[in-house]
Each structure stands twice: as C-alpha cells, then as structure tokens.
Amino acid sequence: MLTKKQMDKYSDVLLWALKTARKGKFKKNEIILIRFDLAALKMCEILQGKLLEMGMNPVLRLGLTHKMEHNFYAKANRKQLVFLGPGEKELCEDINGSIYLHAPESLTHLRDIDPKKTSTGGPFVPCPQKNWQGRQKSP
C-alpha cells in the first residue's frame, strides 16, 4: 500500500505522462477520463483533485470487482460480451485524455474462463486511440 505522500507523487507522474503524451497543451475544461479499480480509489481521489485544480473536467468510472468480472465472462453471451452501454461511444469521442488506474483484487480470478471469451470484449472496453487534435486516428 502506498502512503499519501507516495500517491501524491505518483499522481504527479501520471499527470506529467498525460501532458507529455500529446503535442499541444491542455486547455481549461477539457475532459479527462479516469477509469479505476476499487483498490485505486484513494489514488483516484488525489488525481481528481489535481485535475480539478488544473481546470479540467475529470469523468470517473469505477471498474468491476473481481467477482463481477468473473460473472460477466462466465455468464455473458456473445452479444453481451461486445455490448457498449448508452453514451460510452459518445464519451470516448469527446474525451481529451484518459488514465486507467489498474489495481486488481485478484490476478487469478479468471483462470477458469476461456481466454477466447475474455479477448472478445468486456465491460471495460478502452476508448479508441485518438490523435492529439481530438479526432480518431484513421485505420
């Protein structure tokens, strides 16, 4: 477990990486998506505060617990595996940056699930990569 001071410094590194990953500077009121696992809640709180201080609009999305993720892959049919919830596509089109705080509760909870099923899709589908002017990259 990281101390508050370590999380504060790590959040600075994440923001540096976010700024470095694009050619232009961030503008006030741009949208930054933060997807996070429950174990990363404290880190997300720190990151949210810093983004607000920068004038950004952080959009926060909590991921599934390991039990919820297991249920999804064990019980979902093909259509459910690729389903995108309402507004997900629009959110991905409008964001100006994205951070995923990956902090899984378990590393082995999907060991009994067919890997083909987990590679089909999932409840936490990343947004398509964009170029730094905010338009989706051409294939």
N, C-alpha and C positions, 0 to 999 in steps of 0.2 A: 504494500500500500504506500502510495506517495504522500509526503507531507503537504500541507497547504503551500508552503514556500516552493517545493518542487513542482507542484501542479501549476502554480503561478508562472514559474519559469518555463515549464513545458508549454503552457498556453501561449506564451510569447514566441516560442519556437514555431508553433503551429501557425500563428498569425504571420510570422516572417515568411514561412513557406507559402502561405496563401498569397501574400503580396508578391513574392518572388516568382510565382508560377504564371504570372500574367505580365504582358508587356506594359500596359497602361496602368495608371493609378486608380485605386478605388475612389468612387465618388460617394458623397453622402447619400444615404437612403437606398443604397444598393442592397440586394437580397443575398444573404449568405445562409445556405442550408447546413445545419448540423444534425447529422444522424448519429445516434449514440446508443450504446448498450446500457442497461440499468447500472452496472458496476462503474460506469463512467459518469454518473450523474453529477458528482462534485466537480469534476473537470469541466463538464458542460456548463455548469452554473458560472464558473470563473470565465470561461470563454464567452458566454453570452454577455456577461457584464462588460468585458473588454470590447466586444463588437458594438454594443450599445454606446459605449464611450467614444468609439470611432465614428459614430453617426450611422452605422449600418443597421439593417433590419434582419436580425437573426430569426430564422424559422427553424424550430426544434422538432425533431422526430425521434421518439423513443422506439428502439427495436424490440424484437420479441425476446421473451425469456427462453432458456434452452428447452423447456417443456413445450412452449407454444411453437417453437421452431420444429421440434420433433413431431408434434401433432400435425403441423402443416405438411411436412414432407411425407409422413406416414399415411395421411388420410386424404390429401388433396388429389383430385382427378386432374387430367391433362389441362382442361380449361382453367381450373383454379390455379394451377402452377404458373400460368402465364398472365393471369388477370392483373390488371392495373386498376387501382381504386380511382374513384372520381377525383379529378383535379391533379392527379400525380403527373400526368403528361404536361399540363399547363404549368405546374410548379417547376418542373425540370426545364421548360423553355424560358422561364423568367428569372432563374437564379443567376447570380453573378459570381458565385464561388460556392464550394462545398467542402465540408470536413466530415470525416467519419471517425468517431471515437470507438474503436473496436475493443471491447473488453468482455470477451465471452465468459459465461459462468462455467462452461464445460468445453473441453476440447474433443470429447469422445461421445457426445450425446447423439450423434447421427451415424454412429458406426454400423448400425443395423439397417440403414437406409441405402437403397441402391444409388450409387453415385450418379447414374444417368438421370435420376429423378432430381437430384439437387442441382445438376447443371442446367436443367431445363428453364429455370426461372426462380422466382421466390418472392417472398413478401417484402424484401428489402432491395429491390432492383435499383442499381445505381443509375443516376441520370446520364443520358448520353453526353459524351465529351463535347465541349464547345470550343470554338476559337475565342480569343480574348476580346473580340468586339461583340460577343454575346450571341452570335449566330452559330448554329450547329455546323460542325465540320462536314464537308462533303465526303461521301464514301469513296 
